[in-house]
Amino acid sequence: MQKKIAVINDISGYGRCSLTVEIPIISYMGVQCCPVPTAVLSNHMGYPNYFIDDYTRRMGEYIDNWRKLGLRFDGIATGFLGSEKQIAIVKDFIRDFAREDTMVIVDPVMGDHGRLYVTYTEELCRQMRELVGQADIATPNLTEACRLADVPYREVGWRKKELYDMAGRIASL
């Protein structure tokens, strides 16, 4: 039987990220990629301007149909989550769709180059810490790792021990 992974993320029309690249890569690996869109963006938020259509209101009905089908997944992966409500939806999704052996992967997608994305609030950061605590694997970049571990960001000069310590803090969430 083919493995299935639910991927909860945005779809960006330009910028080689999110569901745009995840679907073909996961499919090539022989795994069925089951997308749950969180937003549609013209391009990712690393650009100075972008269009975003938030899918929070649509996510519940979309997911309810999967609930009715009794679906379960071998993996659940998250990407861009733009609100506390979306994080709450993902927590419920994990509770309702994961089996004991389901791998949960959380990419916090909070910011880059020492700065959080404009959509991120302190409460959203707190909620993301809780979601990362439910992950089997978390994949933060340096900006996100610093924020999750409450460590000041710096561009260069990290020692391996500092990075290992930061990873340990994140793993203990």
SVG drawing of the C-alpha trace seen along z (x, -y; Angstrom):
<svg xmlns="http://www.w3.org/2000/svg" viewBox="-18 -46 51 48">
<polyline fill="none" stroke="black" stroke-width="0.4" points="0.0,0.0 1.3,-3.5 2.4,-5.7 0.5,-9.0 1.6,-12.3 -0.7,-15.2 1.2,-18.5 -0.3,-21.6 1.3,-24.6 0.7,-27.5 1.1,-27.5 3.3,-30.2 3.2,-30.9 6.8,-32.2 9.8,-31.5 10.4,-27.7 8.9,-26.9 5.9,-25.5 3.5,-23.1 4.8,-24.1 8.0,-22.1 6.7,-19.7 4.1,-17.9 6.5,-16.8 9.3,-15.9 7.1,-13.8 5.4,-12.2 8.7,-11.3 9.6,-9.5 6.6,-7.3 4.6,-8.8 1.1,-10.2 1.2,-13.9 -2.2,-15.1 -2.1,-18.9 -4.0,-21.1 -3.6,-24.7 -3.2,-27.4 -2.9,-30.3 -2.3,-31.1 0.5,-33.6 1.7,-35.3 5.2,-34.8 6.8,-34.0 7.2,-36.7 10.9,-37.1 10.0,-39.5 9.2,-43.2 5.5,-42.7 3.2,-39.8 -0.5,-38.9 -1.9,-36.5 -5.3,-34.8 -5.8,-33.3 -7.5,-29.9 -8.2,-29.6 -12.0,-29.8 -11.9,-27.0 -9.6,-24.7 -12.2,-23.4 -14.7,-22.2 -11.9,-20.8 -10.5,-18.8 -14.0,-17.7 -14.4,-15.8 -11.3,-13.9 -12.6,-13.2 -15.8,-11.8 -13.7,-9.5 -11.8,-8.2 -8.4,-9.0 -5.1,-8.4 -1.6,-9.4 1.9,-7.9 3.2,-11.4 1.9,-14.9 4.1,-17.9 3.4,-21.6 4.8,-24.7 3.5,-28.3 0.8,-28.8 -0.4,-32.4 -2.5,-32.6 -3.1,-31.2 -6.4,-29.7 -4.4,-27.8 -2.1,-26.4 -5.1,-25.3 -6.5,-23.6 -3.2,-21.8 -3.1,-20.6 -6.6,-19.2 -5.5,-17.7 -2.6,-15.8 -4.9,-14.6 -7.6,-13.4 -5.5,-12.0 -2.3,-10.7 -1.8,-7.0 0.7,-5.9 3.4,-5.5 2.6,-8.7 5.7,-10.9 5.0,-14.6 7.3,-17.2 7.0,-20.9 8.7,-23.5 7.9,-26.7 8.2,-29.2 8.5,-32.2 11.1,-34.4 14.5,-34.8 17.8,-36.7 17.0,-37.6 13.6,-39.0 10.2,-37.5 7.7,-37.8 5.2,-40.7 2.4,-38.3 4.0,-37.0 3.0,-38.2 4.3,-37.2 1.2,-35.0 1.8,-33.3 5.4,-32.6 4.1,-31.1 1.6,-28.9 4.3,-27.8 6.5,-26.7 3.7,-24.5 3.2,-23.0 7.0,-22.3 6.6,-20.5 4.3,-18.0 6.8,-17.3 8.9,-14.2 11.1,-16.4 11.3,-20.2 13.2,-22.0 13.7,-25.6 16.2,-27.9 18.6,-29.9 16.1,-32.8 13.4,-30.5 15.6,-28.4 16.8,-31.4 13.3,-32.6 12.0,-29.2 14.9,-28.7 14.9,-32.3 18.5,-32.9 19.6,-36.2 20.1,-36.0 23.4,-36.7 24.4,-36.2 27.8,-34.7 30.2,-33.4 28.3,-30.5 30.2,-27.7 29.0,-24.1 28.3,-23.8 26.0,-26.8 24.0,-25.3 23.8,-21.9 22.6,-23.6 20.0,-25.6 18.8,-22.4 18.5,-20.7 16.3,-23.6 14.0,-23.2 13.9,-19.4 12.8,-19.8 9.8,-22.0"/>
</svg>
